[in-house]
Amino acid sequence: MFQAQSIVKNFGPIKAVDDVSFVVKKPEMIGIIGRSGAGKSTLLRVINRLTDATSGAITYGDQELLRLRGSDKRAWQARCAMIFQQFNLVPRMDVVSNVLFGTLNARSTFASLLNLFPRSDINRAIDILERLGVAENCTKRAEALSGGQQQRVAIARALMQNPEIILADEPIASLDPLNAKIVMESLRRIHDEDGRLVICNLHTLDTARAFCDRIIGMRDGKIVFDGPASDLSASVARDVYGADQEFSEAATSTSIEMLETVDRAVLKTAVTPASIEPLPMGKGQPC
């Protein structure tokens, strides 16, 4: 069981995470939604121990995560993999090497410096890339791949750690709708097939509903909604985003169909030349 209790993270006078508590009793696909600055990314970084909480407690099994230091902390970070919005790959290195970097936490400094990996790890890296549909690019530089392909390589690197938990910090924020769908399908499949707990920060409500079992809504560092995806109504979304009655979740959508609907609505209300009344010509006005 995973349990976060009264987590607070301060940056000077600002509370980025403010008394956050939630429990995960079994592996789930959880989406965290909220405006930019709501505390979503900071919460994930606290869970992974990339940053230290100001106060609170996080337990996983019989471990108190916020007390871990040194090798115990690194061991936790191997069990709890992070996926980032900007992929965090080494652009000039080939794809399979980037995936193999997921094993560095378990390897000696000497082997890591010389880039020495056993054949079994190389084969496993290729198998994971095959599973994610990017094995044909294994010898290419990471910088030669599209954004969606790079994010799948980043997911493969996370899987090389054989983690129990995957934290994805806005994994589709910089992707087009098609690649966003492919990446979210990959994360959902990892949850379904491997039984891993996956927690994603998302800005898109339709994506959260489509791929997540449970939604946590954050506003100003606090949790303001925690429930099944089916309960994420328009009124709940307005409360999470602090929006008025005119708020439309279409503005957050990555769905091609939704975007086409928005485009048609915009075209209907667009100003046309015929609707523009000519200004009266006066003395001295240019014609």
Secondary structure, DSSP 4 states (H G I P E B T S, - for coil): -EEEEEEEEEETTEEEEEEEEEEE-S--EEEEE--TTSSHHHHHHHHHTSS--SEEEEEETTEEGGG--HHHHHHHHHHEEEE-TT----TTSBHHHHHHGGGGGGS-HHHHHTT---HHHHHHHHHHHHHTT-GGGTTSBGGGS-HHHHHHHHHHHHHHT--SEEEEESTTTTS-HHHHHHHHHHHHHHHHHH--EEEEEES-HHHHHHH-SEEEEEETTEEEEEEEGGG--HHHHHHHHT--TT--GGGG---HHHHHHHHHHHHHHS--GGGSPPPPP-TT---
